[in-house]
Amino acid sequence: GETLVAMPALELDVALVHLDRADARGNAQFLGPDLYFDDLFCMAAKRSFLSCERIVATQDFLAAGSVHTLRISRMFVDGVVEAPGGAHPTECPPDYARDEAFQREYAATAKSPEAWAEFRKRFLDVESEAAYQQAVRAWQGAAK
């Protein structure tokens, strides 16, 4: 009497993931308590790109964590970029926690098209990641 429904799997064209450490070839290390399925996204996607807090030499991985923290193999990565703070405003433990105040500010912009336009202009329509991070630091300083 049980009804089951089946559907085709969703195919991922591209996976964009952020981890704590990676080497230049795409091997990556996860140091936090929750992997967020990043390894599975990379294996499932046609192409995968990895950003990380820091690019390290392959032999330096085990200085930060056990072999169990090496979760993404270069076999599943098409490109790597070092992007400190690249998971902001979410977390990348142990490097940094979620920026709750910034996420509240972001959510508050849903109340009006004008609020969203101002947020977008200030934080998203900027020329670079460095400009984004500078805008966030300025906002954090003003919020204190």
C-alpha positions as CSV (number, residue, x, y, z in Angstrom):
1,G,0.0,0.0,0.0
2,E,3.0,2.3,0.0
3,T,3.4,4.8,-2.9
4,L,6.9,5.5,-4.1
5,V,8.0,8.3,-6.5
6,A,11.1,8.2,-8.6
7,M,12.7,10.9,-10.6
8,P,16.0,11.4,-12.5
9,A,19.0,12.7,-10.6
10,L,19.7,16.4,-10.9
11,E,22.9,16.8,-12.8
12,L,25.4,19.4,-11.5
13,D,27.1,21.4,-14.2
14,V,29.6,23.1,-11.8
15,A,30.4,22.8,-8.1
16,L,31.9,25.8,-6.3
17,V,33.2,24.9,-2.9
18,H,35.3,26.5,-0.2
19,L,37.6,24.6,2.2
20,D,40.2,25.5,4.7
21,R,43.4,24.4,3.0
22,A,44.3,23.1,-0.5
23,D,47.4,22.5,-2.5
24,A,47.9,23.9,-6.0
25,R,46.8,20.7,-7.6
26,G,43.3,20.6,-6.0
27,N,43.7,18.3,-3.1
28,A,41.8,19.9,-0.2
29,Q,41.6,19.7,3.5
30,F,38.5,20.3,5.7
31,L,39.2,21.3,9.3
32,G,35.7,22.1,10.6
33,P,33.0,20.0,12.2
34,D,30.7,19.7,9.1
35,L,31.8,19.1,5.6
36,Y,28.5,20.4,4.0
37,F,28.7,17.7,1.2
38,D,31.4,19.6,-0.6
39,D,33.3,16.4,-1.5
40,L,30.1,14.9,-2.9
41,F,29.3,18.0,-4.9
42,C,32.8,17.9,-6.5
43,M,32.4,14.2,-7.3
44,A,28.9,14.7,-8.8
45,A,29.6,17.9,-10.9
46,K,30.8,17.9,-14.5
47,R,33.4,20.6,-13.4
48,S,34.4,21.6,-9.9
49,F,36.3,24.7,-8.7
50,L,37.7,25.1,-5.2
51,S,38.5,28.2,-3.2
52,C,40.4,27.9,0.0
53,E,41.6,30.0,2.9
54,R,45.2,29.1,2.2
55,I,47.1,27.2,-0.4
56,V,49.7,25.0,1.3
57,A,52.4,22.5,0.2
58,T,50.9,19.0,-0.1
59,Q,53.3,17.7,2.6
60,D,52.0,20.4,5.1
61,F,48.4,19.1,5.2
62,L,49.0,16.7,8.1
63,A,50.4,19.5,10.3
64,A,46.8,20.9,10.6
65,G,44.8,17.7,10.8
66,S,44.8,13.9,10.4
67,V,44.5,12.1,7.1
68,H,40.7,12.0,7.7
69,T,40.5,15.7,7.0
70,L,41.8,15.3,3.5
71,R,38.4,15.1,1.8
72,I,38.7,16.3,-1.7
73,S,41.0,14.7,-4.3
74,R,42.5,16.6,-7.2
75,M,40.8,14.0,-9.4
76,F,37.5,16.0,-8.9
77,V,38.8,19.6,-9.1
78,D,39.3,21.6,-12.2
79,G,40.7,24.8,-10.6
80,V,41.9,26.2,-7.3
81,V,42.1,29.7,-6.0
82,E,43.3,31.1,-2.6
83,A,40.5,33.3,-1.3
84,P,40.9,34.2,2.4
85,G,37.5,35.0,3.8
86,G,35.9,33.4,0.8
87,A,33.1,31.8,2.7
88,H,31.9,35.0,4.3
89,P,29.3,35.6,5.6
90,T,29.0,31.9,6.4
91,E,31.6,30.1,8.4
92,C,34.9,28.3,7.7
93,P,35.9,26.9,11.1
94,P,38.4,27.0,12.6
95,D,39.4,30.1,10.5
96,Y,36.2,32.1,11.3
97,A,32.6,31.8,12.4
98,R,29.4,32.8,10.7
99,D,28.9,36.6,10.6
100,E,25.5,36.7,12.1
101,A,25.2,40.5,12.2
102,F,26.0,40.7,8.5
103,Q,23.5,37.9,7.7
104,R,20.8,39.8,9.6
105,E,21.7,43.0,7.6
106,Y,21.4,41.0,4.4
107,A,18.0,39.4,5.4
108,A,16.7,42.8,6.3
109,T,17.1,44.0,2.7
110,A,14.2,41.7,1.7
111,K,11.8,44.3,3.1
112,S,12.1,46.6,0.2
113,P,13.6,46.9,-3.3
114,E,15.3,50.1,-2.2
115,A,17.0,48.4,0.8
116,W,18.2,45.5,-1.5
117,A,19.5,48.0,-4.1
118,E,21.5,49.8,-1.4
119,F,23.0,46.5,-0.1
120,R,23.8,45.3,-3.6
121,K,25.5,48.6,-4.5
122,R,27.5,48.6,-1.3
123,F,28.6,45.0,-1.1
124,L,28.0,43.1,-4.4
125,D,28.5,45.6,-7.3
126,V,32.1,46.1,-6.3
127,E,35.1,45.6,-8.5
128,S,36.9,42.8,-6.6
129,E,36.9,40.4,-3.6
130,A,39.2,42.9,-1.8
131,A,36.7,45.7,-2.3
132,Y,33.9,43.5,-0.9
133,Q,36.0,42.6,2.1
134,Q,36.9,46.3,2.6
135,A,33.2,47.2,2.5
136,V,32.4,44.6,5.0
137,R,35.1,45.8,7.4
138,A,33.8,49.4,7.0
139,W,30.3,48.2,7.8
140,Q,31.4,46.2,10.8
141,G,33.3,49.2,12.1
142,A,30.3,51.4,11.7
143,A,28.0,48.8,13.3
144,K,30.0,48.7,16.6
